[in-house]
Amino acid sequence: MIAGIFLVTAVLVMAAQVMDASASGSRTSITIASQFNIPADRAFTDWPVIGPLLHFLANDIQVWVLLALAAAVLYWAADWTNEKLSVLCRRAPPAAEPKPEHP
């Protein structure tokens, strides 16, 4: 259910972005940095591996793409959890007992 909410939100954000582009004639990009007014030269961390990744996620990827990916991950996690919990909670079938015959 939550994955569906994320997916619908992603589609609505994408539709808003397309409508803004068609109304203004210029292509706008809705990113996390544009929504929270994060400057482009902000350093999130000093680690050389994680810093560019965080910069890419905040400044370059559009929000609707992140929401669609989050929906896919949530759907997979819910399906995997349901599968594992159904295996763990399943009881062994009771042994078949012979039924007494009544004349």
N, C-alpha and C positions, 0 to 999 in steps of 0.2 A: 504494500500500500504506500509506504513512504517513498519507495523508488518511483512509483507512478507520480507522486506529487512533485518530486524533483524533476522528472521528465517533462511534466506539463509546465512547470515553472521555466525550464530551459526553453521550451518552445515559445512561451509567451515573451521571454526576454529577447529571443531571436526575432520574433515578429515585431516587437517594439523597435528593435534596431533596424530592421528592414523598412519599417514605416517611417522612421526618422530619416533614413537615407533617401527614401523616395520623396519626402516632403521638402527636405533642404537641398537635395541635389548633391550633397557630399556624403562620403562614406564615413560614418562615425563608428568608433570601436568602444564598446562597453566592457571595460576590464575591471578587475578588483581595484587597481590603482586609480582609475578614473572615478570610481564610485566613492572611495574613501580619501580622495585627494592626496595620494601618496606620491611624492616627487619621484621623477624617473631616476635620479642619481642616488636614491636612498640605498644604503648598505644594510641588509638585514642581518648578516653575520660575516665574520671574518674567515670562515672556513671556505677554502677555494672550491670545494666540490658542491656544497649546498648553496652558497651565495648566488651563483648564476641560475641555479634551478629555481630558487625562490623569486629571483628577479624575473625570470621567464614566466612563472605562474602568475605573478602579480601584475606585470606590465604588458605582457604580450598575448596571453591566451584570453579569449573573450569569455565572459561569464557564462554564456549559454553552453559553451563547450565543456566548461568545468562542471556545470550542473548535469549535463548529459552523462559525463563520465562518472560523476557521483551516483547518479541513478543506476548505472550499470553495475558499479561496485556494490551498492546496497542491495540490488536484486540478487547478485551472485552470493553475497554474504547471507542473505535471508534464505536462499535456496539451499546453500551448503549447510547452514545451521539446522534447517528443517530436516534435511537428510540425515545429519549426524545424530540429532536428538531422537528421530524416529527409530534409528538403529539402537541407540542406548536404552530407550524406554520400552522397547519391544520385549515381551516376555516369551519364554519358550512355551510352545503349546503344551497343554496338559496331556499326560499319557492317556491313550485310549483305554478306557475301562470296559470290560465286557458287560453288556447289558443283560440283566437277568431276564430269562424268558418266562412269560406268564401264560399258563395254559388257558 
